[in-house]
Amino acid sequence: MEISSPITSDEEYLSPLEESMDYGPEPRSIIDTRFKQPPAFLVTMTDQAVIEGQEVTMFVRISGQPKPMLYWLRDRVTVKTGPRHIVGETEEGTFEMKIKSAVRSDSGIYICKIINEYGTKQCEARLEVKGMCVFPPTFHYFPKRPLMSVLSCL
């Protein structure tokens, strides 16, 4: 006795129920568009002026898919993290760089650079660290222009 099969070729057989099903758009195309977003800043850094010894916090909020890599630079040189220079991300998604006990040599142009496979962005801010006043301060008096008297600090 010979058994015959309704499938007459090597092609995959779909039941009539499977042939009529609409699977909608391919999930792959949805995933691809959702994960293609160049980096962007939602909040950028601001210029700051502090006195030696104060703590400085610079922060940014970013977006991008995939999540961008983030770099901190001072005067175009990568900031080395350590006990005084601390970088991290807060629970709210803000990226911070803290400088503990700022010194004059911390002054400069700080750059935050974000990079993913779809682009690069950066923002910058100036930090000025001023010296502390040493007492007694030097007082400069100009007799002909008393409004121009100056109190100076080191």
C-alpha positions, 0 to 999 in steps of 0.5 A: 500500500502506498501513502501519498502526501498532500505536500508535493514539493520541498517547500515548507507547508503552511496550514490554511489557518497559518496562511491567513494570519497577519503577523503585522510589521516585522518586530526587527524594524520597530527595534531598529528605529527605537535604538537609533538615536544620536547623542544629545544634551538635555541639560548642559554645564554652566560656568562657575567661579569658586574660592579655593577649598570649595567643592565644585559639581558639574553635571549634564543630562543626556539622551541617545540610543544606544546609551552614549559613552561620556567623557570629561576633559579639562583644557582638552585633556581627559580628567583623571578620576581619583580622591579629588575628581569623582565622576558618576551617574545619579539615580535620576540619570544625571552625570556628575563630576565633583571636584573636592577642595578645588585649587587654582590649577583646577581652573580651565575649560571643562568639556563633556563629550558624549559618543555613540555609533550615531554621533558625537556631541559636546558642551563646555563650561569655564571653571575659575578657582580664585585664591583665598583672602589672606589676612590682612588683605592688601588695601590699595587706596587711590586718593584722587579716585576714592571709589577706585580703592581695591581690596586684593587677595592672593 
